[in-house]
Amino acid sequence: QGDVELHVRSSDFQRHGHARDAAYDGLALHLVFHHDGHGDTQLASGRRVPVVALADWVEGRSREIRAWLERPEQWQEPCRSAVARLGCEAAGIALDRLGEMRFRQKTAAFAKRLPDGGVDQALWAGLLEALGYGGERELMLAVACRATWEAISAAMLQVPAAKRAAIAESLLLDSLERERQKLLPTNRYQAGAARPRNRPEARLRGAGALAVRFAARGPWETLRPLVEAGDAGRLVGALSAPPGIGRGRALEMAANAVLPCAAAAGLEAASEALHQFHPPIFYIP
């Protein structure tokens, strides 16, 4: 413990007169870029402190990085060479197989949720969880469990249609704050530096707009006909609520919530056909 003095060269300590200045006797470390002297740095008190020079480390690190750049096969992504190794057709088949595996896994996860709160709650929770992709997934799922579809629906139906969006937003944002406060004492919550549109508040305002859209029939009965009809365009449109939920996020919600939930609820063939027909849908682990 003690003071740290920084110089470009270790000889600067002597040249600046510090070696004769008792004010520097509390020094614990002399940090320099080039060590152009010999041994440790001597203080006015006669005590000597170690010198740490960075130049050799920087040069060694630079050589290491240059060596990596000359051998890209050692640092590029493993799948980068998949097409070259397997060919286009085999790589496409592998991606299709992995996509089908992911779809079945998500369907099985939704099948476990259905008995607890019914299809509407399972779908509602899946939609909010998908809104949290990018850093707030668990928090958004907790919000869905606190502000359940049953609670949101009951509150909206008690007010005129013009006030439903405000009621839904209020319940969602209040649940968000309560869940944050619950996590803070345990140090399990840290606010992420997400871009503005990906912040939970912005996403939940979009969820409030969806709640109004689902108010009359519920999430399942609103979206089920679109899955049965195989209408990808209308399904993505029904999940979009700019600026909080754009088309890209609506695609993720369709792929990771609506289609696997629908498959678990009995529309397996229609859901699989839709996800195979609509390849731009991306899957989140």
N, C-alpha and C positions, 0 to 999 in steps of 0.2 A: 504494500500500500504506500501511496505517496504521489508526488508530482510526476508528470511525464513531459519531457521536452522534445520538441520536434525540430529537425533540421534536414536540409537537403543532404549535407555532408557532415560527418561526425566532427571534422576539424572546425566546423563553424562554432562549436561550443567554446573552444579556446579563442578563436578569432573574435568572437563577440564579447569576450571578457567574462563569460559566465564562470569560468574556472577559478576566478579570484573573487567572486561575489557570493557572500554567505547566504543571500536570499535563495540561492539554488541548492542549499544543503539538504532540502527536503526531497530532492529528486529520487525517484525509485527506478526510472527507466529513461533511457535516451533512444528515441525512435528516429531513424534516419533512412534515407534512400540509399546513399552510398557511404560505406564505411572506409574512409581514406586515412584512418589513424591506426593505432595498434592497441588491441585489447580494450578494456573497459574505459569508461569516462571517469576522470578523477575530479572530485569536487573540491571547493575551497577548504572543507573540513578534513580533507585527506581521504575520505571514504570514496570508494569506487562503485559505480553503478553499471549494470550491463547495457550493452548497445545491441539494438535489434536493427538490422539493415535489410531493406526490402528488395533491393535491386536484383540480387541473385534469384530470389524466389520469383519475382516478376518475369525475369528472363526465362527461367525454367518453365514457368507456367505458359509463357508465350510459345516456347518450343513444343510443349505438350499439345496445345491447341492447334498449332500448325500441323503437327503429325496427325491429329484427328481429321483435319480438313483434307489431308492428302489421302486418307483412307475412309471415304464416306460410308463404305459398307459396315463400318463398326459403329456408326452413330445414327444412321438414318432409320426411319421407322421400319419394323420388320415386314409390314405388309407392302412396303413400297415396291418390292420386286415381285409381288405375287403374280402379276400378269405375265412378266417375263419368265417366271419359273413354271407357271401352270398353264399359261395360254388364256386368252380372253374368255373362251367358253367355260373352261374349268373354274376360273376365278368367279365368273358370274354364278355358276352352279353352287359354289361354296358360299357365296354371299346370300343366295336364296335360301340355302339350307340353314344358315345361321339366323337369318331373319325369321324363318318358320319356327326354329327352336325358341327364339326370344318371344315370339307371339304366343306359343304354347305355355311358356313359363309365366307370362303375364296373365294369360287366361286362367291358369291354375291359381294364381295369387288372388284374382278377383273372385273365383269360385269359393275361396275360403272366407271372403268378406261378406258375401251375399246373405248368409244365414243371420248375421249379427244385426244389420239394420235395413235389410232389403235392398233391392236393386237401385232405388233412387239415391239412398245414402252412399252405397258403394260407388256409384257413378259420380256423385257430387264430390266425394273425398278424392277419387281418382283425378277429377278435373282440377281441383285445387292443388293436389300434389304435383300435377304436371305444370301448373303455374309457378311452382317453386323450383323447377329445374334450373340449375345455374348457381345454387348455393343455399337456398332456403327451403329445400324440399321437406325436411322433417317439420319445420315450423309451420309451413302451409298445411301439411297433413293434420297437425295438431289443431290448427284453426278450424279445419273442416269437422273435426271431432267435437269441438266446442260449439261452433255455429253450425249445427247439423242442418240438413235440408229440411227436416220436419220443423225445426225452430224458425228457420228463415222463411219457409212457406207460410207458417201460421202468422208470423208478424206481418208479412206483406198483405195477406188476405184481410187483415183488420183495418187497412187504410185504403184510401182511394188510389186508383192506378197511377196517378201522377206522382204520388209520394212513395211508391214502392222502391224505386231505385235508391232513394235516400235512406230508407229503412234498412234495406239489404246492405248497403255500404256501411252504415253505422254499426250494424251487428258484426259484420266481418272485421272492420277496423278495431272495434272494441275487443273482439276475441284475439286479434293479433297482438294488441297491447298487453292483454292479460297473459297470453302465452309467453311473451317476451319477459314480462315481470317474473313469471314463474321460473324461467330459466336463468335469469340474472344471478340470483343468490348461489346457484350451483356452478357458475362460470361456464355453463354449457351454451350460452348465447353470445355471439360476437357479431355485430352488424357488419355485413359485407360491403365492399366498395363496388356495388353493382351499378351498371349504367342506369340512368333514371327510369327507363321503361321497364327494367327488370326488378325494380325494388318491390317488396311485398305490397306496399300501399298502392302503387300503380296497378299491380296485377289484381289486387282485391277489388279495386274500383271496376275493373273489367269483369270480375266475377259477379259483382253486384248487377251489372247490366245483363249478364247471362241469367242470373236469378230471376229478374223481371221477365225475361224471355221464356223461362221455364215455369213461371208462376201458375199458369192455367192448368197445365197437364203434368208438370214435373219433368225433371231431366230425362228420364227414361222414355216416357211416352212422347216427348218432343223429338228426341233423336232417333228412337227406334225405327220409325217409318223411313228415315233417310238411309239407315243401314240396310233395311230390307229391300229398298229400291236400288241399292248400289250407287247412290248419287253422291259421289265424293265431293263434287263442287258445292252442293247445297249443305253437306255435312260440315265442310270447312267454313262455309259462310255462316252457319248457325252457331259456330264456336268462336267466331271473330267478334271482337268488341273494341275497336280502336279508340284511343291509343293504347289502352292497357293490354289488349290481346290482339296482336296483328296476325296476318295469315301464317307466318312461320310458326308462331306458338300454337295457333289453332291446329296446324298439321300435327304437331307433337301431341296435343291433347287428343286428337282423333286416334292416332296410332297407339298411344300409351294408356289411354283411358277408355274411350268410347268403344273401339273395336274389341279389345280383349274383354271388357265388361259385357258387351253384347254377346260375345261368344260364350261366356260363362253363363249368361242368362238364357241360352237356348238358341241363339242365332249364329251358331258356329259356322255353318256353310256360307251364309251371307257375309259374315265378318271376314272370313278368310278370303273369299272372292274379292272383296273390296280392297283388302290390304295388298293382295297380289296384283290387282288391276291398277293400283295407284302407287307406283314405286317411289315418288318423291317423299312419301311419309318416312320420317326418320324415327329410330327407336332409341330410347334412353335406357341405360342399364339399370 
